[in-house]
Amino acid sequence: MAKTLTGIVTSDVRDKTITITVTSRETHPIYKKQYSVSRKYTAHDENNEAGIGDKVTISETRPISKTKSFKLDTIHEKSRGSIELKETEVEA
């Protein structure tokens, strides 16, 4: 059974490659406090479908390159777009 992970796309600059950040909560073995851990994975995106901010599922596959050993399975939720602030001109 191949390992599957769900995360948010943080970079789609490279051709056919996306970077996914997977955030999980872990408990410290001694202090029993919970903390969040973020891990980055690179995945193969054959058709360049995913964009920054999309929630995606990736699955493990044979190594495609030195850092890529995952491929894009499904896009669960597309990004709603980024917010850009308008520049207002101030007249003197």
SULVEN-V815430 format. One record per pair of residues at least 12 apart in sequence whose ideal C-beta (glycine too) atoms are under 10 Angstrom apart, sorted by the first residue. I is the first residue (numbers start at 0). J is the second residue. Records with the same first field share a line. If there is no record, write none. Layout:
# SULVEN-V815430
I=J / J
This chain:
# SULVEN-V815430
0=58 / 59
1=57 / 58 / 59 / 60 / 69 / 70 / 72
2=57 / 58 / 59 / 60 / 68 / 69
3=56 / 57 / 58 / 59 / 69 / 72 / 73
4=19 / 21 / 23 / 38 / 40 / 42 / 55 / 56 / 57 / 58 / 59 / 69 / 72
5=19 / 21 / 22 / 54 / 55 / 56 / 57 / 72 / 73 / 75
6=18 / 19 / 20 / 21 / 22 / 23 / 37 / 38 / 39 / 40 / 42 / 53 / 54 / 55 / 56 / 57
7=19 / 20 / 21 / 22 / 37 / 51 / 52 / 53 / 54 / 55 / 76 / 78
8=20 / 42 / 44 / 49 / 50 / 51 / 52 / 53 / 54 / 55 / 57 / 71 / 74 / 78
9=37 / 39 / 51 / 52
10=39 / 41 / 51
11=44 / 47 / 48 / 49 / 50 / 51 / 52 / 53
12=51
13=41 / 44 / 47 / 67
14=44 / 47
15=42 / 43 / 44 / 45 / 46 / 47 / 63 / 67 / 71
16=41 / 42 / 43 / 44 / 47 / 63 / 64 / 66 / 67 / 71
17=40 / 41 / 42 / 43 / 44 / 47 / 48 / 49 / 50 / 51 / 53 / 55 / 57 / 67 / 69 / 71
18=39 / 40 / 41 / 42 / 51 / 66
19=38 / 39 / 40 / 41 / 42 / 44 / 49 / 53 / 54 / 55 / 56 / 57 / 69 / 71
20=37 / 38 / 39 / 40
21=36 / 37 / 38 / 39 / 40 / 57
22=35 / 36 / 37 / 38
23=35 / 36 / 37 / 38
24=36
39=66
40=57 / 59 / 66 / 67 / 68 / 69
41=57 / 63 / 64 / 65 / 66 / 67 / 68 / 69
42=55 / 56 / 57 / 58 / 59 / 60 / 63 / 66 / 67 / 68 / 69 / 70 / 71 / 72
43=57 / 60 / 63 / 64 / 67 / 68 / 69 / 70 / 71
44=57 / 67 / 70 / 71 / 74
45=70 / 71
46=71
47=71
48=71 / 73 / 74 / 77
49=71 / 73 / 74 / 77 / 78
50=74 / 77 / 78 / 80
51=78 / 81
52=76 / 77 / 78 / 79 / 80 / 81
53=71 / 74 / 75 / 76 / 77 / 78
54=73 / 74 / 75 / 76 / 77 / 78
55=71 / 72 / 73 / 74 / 75 / 76 / 77
56=69 / 71 / 72 / 73 / 74 / 75
57=69 / 70 / 71 / 72 / 73
58=70 / 71 / 72 / 73
60=72
